[in-house]
Amino acid sequence: QTPEAPPCVIVTGAARGIGRAIAELYAERGARVLSVDLTLPPPLRGQRRVRADISTSSGRERIGRSAREMGGVNVLVNNAAFQGAHGGVLEVSERGWARTLSVNLTAPLLLTRTLIDLMPLGSAVVNVASVQGLFAEQNNAAYNASKGGLVNLTRAMALDLASHGIRVNAVAPGAISTEGVLQAIQDSSDPGSTRQDYEDLHALRRLGTPREVAQVVYFLGSDESSFMTGAIVPVDGGMTASFMMAGRPV
Ligand code: NAD
């Protein structure tokens, strides 16, 4: 038996990928969902959606107004992320660095603040971090720093919001078969071997699905996880169980 759906859920970055799967799972299980994205997310039967940039105060206020109309927020899923500033520490542009930190790290903090008065006792925040918040990847300095920051922000939020009756946890996904990841594989010079390389990062030797991440988010947002706060839960097919690439024999 699945835990009862919370009444009102906000999911950022819900137009596609993992965010879309999270919004769909909550909607399927009977929650009222507000899907947020830079462009209006595709409709989900009878559910609300709003176009907002979470890195702007006007965007966050728009989300706040929709949340008030819904009658409050029981679960906030900070999922949206900017993944476009590639480059190592010597190359990443200041602009790309700033955008990455603003969307991936600062916005979850400020959006939570915007919504805090609408979140009753027993509410939960679930941040979508990454295995790249636990360990670094070459040539991805801004993203690594933003997700590492989000991991420890999750702990800080857990401590500071406990007295408000709000739990805060994070998931750290491995490589997930989202549109973006599948496109990157397709665009590589040898898609077959690129896919194999991605799969071999995980002990389970496959990519995760957006739904598999959504299920853990759902659990962390539900009362089934009522004694969990400040936890970072890898959803990574065993990638971080090893200090080598999933313990692959070399
Ligand atoms: P995605 O890029 O496919 O989707 C992210 C969505 O967020 C997009 O629809 C985008 O428009 C939206 N978004 C970006 N900036 C925004 C802003 N300022 N305001 C509102 N919406 C904004 O991403 P995804 O692959 O589904 O990843 C979702 C989350 O999971 C991200 O936090 C990502 O870092 C994390 N993650 C993904 C993977 C993976 O393999 N796909 C692995 C680990 C972690």
Boltz pocket constraint, residues with backbone or C-beta under 6 A from the ligand:
constraints:
  - pocket:
      binder: B
      contacts: [[A, 12], [A, 13], [A, 14], [A, 15], [A, 16], [A, 17], [A, 18], [A, 19], [A, 36], [A, 37], [A, 38], [A, 39], [A, 52], [A, 53], [A, 54], [A, 55], [A, 78], [A, 79], [A, 80], [A, 81], [A, 82], [A, 83], [A, 103], [A, 128], [A, 129], [A, 130], [A, 131], [A, 172], [A, 173], [A, 174], [A, 175], [A, 176], [A, 177], [A, 178], [A, 179], [A, 180], [A, 181]]
      max_distance: 6.0
